[in-house]
Amino acid sequence: MQTSSFWRDNRVTLLAGAAAVALTALVRFVIPYEQEITSLWMLLVKLTPQIAACVAVAWLDVAWARRLRLHLVALPAIFLAFLCYFVPQTFMTAMDMRDGTAKFEDLYLHVVVFVPFLIIALVLCYRLGGGSREGVLRVGAAATILQMSGLEDLMAVLMNSRLNGVPELWDWATHMTVRLGHPATRTEAYAFIVVHVVLAVLVLALPRSVPGRLLARFRRERAVR
């Protein structure tokens, strides 16, 4: 009885979680694992694992999670993943770069894996603590928007003492290039970042009733036409 109830109550989580694992394997081992993003399609494909994982977390049944004491397993597991993989791998890659046996791209790809893991870890902690499904989706969506905003590129430029100010052309930010259709200029990059930050704030702060009212208004206008 309990087993069937568990499967029923967590069916979306289990299906989305399986999809997230399969998509992660696809992105990591099938699709070329390169630093540059060559197309908008490739960008969207590489985002699918964390989107599926966010859905899996959002539909996790909190009552079952508490009954199984999942927080006592998942949270230490998340910490151990940071401690035993991401931290030592960062040090090893940095040392290999110093010795000439690794390139900057190796460190970049390591960080690319780390950021989605961090997003999923945060929303999972929120959900296990009793957070709402809507809250998980809002936080996951806002974090993903900020991830793709270019803020990290801007901070990397500002922290890079080798550069003499912010470059005029952001040709290294290929996630911007595939969406704009050309390498971003400095002004375009600033506007790009601002738009994404505003979108993330709206996702977090927009009252729940606003989308419903806008949708209802849209339907009324269509009915009149």
Disulfide bonds with the S-S distance in Angstrom:
none
